[in-house]
């Protein structure tokens, strides 16, 4: 596989220091040091996608069993004791966050 990135306006960067893309240490990877926004010019997280995302493959998440080893059963009574010590909360989303994220039931 080959990856190729080209700015839509190659002259848009004022100097080479603004270009943060580089080859990764793992083959066939590209690294960007900073936040990436798709359909937004103000990403507030590592990756912000404003719109639908289509994944043609698997999405790995730390809770995915394919990323774990040494999975074993635990003492249920001990875990229930720990749960009773947890702090449980209810909350409402801030209106400005809910409106930006399209959340109707805050």
C-alpha positions in Angstrom: 0.0 0.0 0.0 1.1 3.5 -0.7 -0.1 6.6 1.1 -0.1 10.0 -0.5 -1.2 13.3 1.0 -1.2 16.6 -0.8 -2.6 19.9 0.4 -5.4 21.2 -1.7 -3.5 24.5 -1.8 0.3 23.6 -1.7 1.1 27.2 -0.9 -1.2 27.3 2.1 1.6 26.7 4.7 3.7 29.7 5.6 6.8 27.7 6.3 7.9 24.1 6.6 7.5 24.2 10.4 3.7 24.3 9.9 3.8 20.8 8.2 3.4 18.3 11.0 2.9 15.0 9.0 5.8 12.5 9.1 6.4 8.8 8.4 5.6 6.6 11.4 8.0 4.1 12.9 5.7 1.2 11.9 5.6 0.5 8.1 2.7 2.0 6.2 1.9 4.6 8.8 1.9 8.4 8.9 2.0 10.4 12.1 0.5 13.9 12.7 1.6 15.7 15.9 -1.5 17.7 16.8 -5.3 17.6 16.5 -7.0 16.6 13.3 -10.4 18.0 12.3 -12.6 16.7 9.5 -15.3 19.2 8.5 -14.1 21.5 11.3 -11.2 23.9 11.6 -11.3 23.8 15.5 -10.8 20.3 16.7 -10.8 20.1 20.5 -9.7 16.5 20.7 -7.1 14.3 19.0 -9.6 13.6 16.2 -12.9 15.3 15.6 -15.2 14.2 12.8 -18.2 16.4 12.1 -20.3 14.2 10.0 -20.6 10.5 9.3 -17.6 8.2 9.4 -17.4 5.0 7.3 -15.0 2.3 8.5 -14.0 -0.3 6.0 -12.4 -2.6 8.6 -12.2 -3.2 12.3 -12.2 -0.5 15.0 -10.0 -1.6 17.9 -10.8 -0.2 21.3 -9.0 -0.8 24.7 -12.1 -2.7 25.8 -12.0 -5.0 22.8 -11.2 -8.6 23.8 -8.8 -8.9 20.8 -6.5 -6.5 22.6 -6.4 -8.4 25.9 -4.7 -11.4 27.3 -4.9 -13.3 30.7 -8.7 -12.8 30.8 -10.0 -14.6 33.9 -13.1 -14.8 36.1 -13.2 -12.7 39.3 -14.8 -13.2 42.7 -18.3 -11.8 42.2 -18.9 -11.0 45.9 -15.7 -8.9 46.1 -16.7 -7.0 42.9 -20.1 -6.3 44.3 -18.5 -4.9 47.5 -16.4 -2.6 45.3 -19.4 -1.5 43.4 -21.2 -0.4 46.6 -18.3 1.9 47.3 -18.5 3.6 43.9 -19.7 7.2 43.5 -22.7 7.3 41.2 -23.9 10.5 39.7 -26.6 11.9 37.4 -26.0 14.9 35.1 -27.3 17.1 32.4 -25.3 18.2 29.4 -24.5 21.9 29.2 -26.8 23.5 26.6 -23.9 24.8 24.5 -22.3 21.3 24.3 -25.7 19.6 23.6 -26.5 22.0 20.7 -23.1 21.5 19.0 -23.2 17.7 19.4 -26.9 17.4 18.3 -28.0 16.0 21.6 -31.7 16.6 22.1 -32.3 14.9 25.5 -29.8 16.6 27.8 
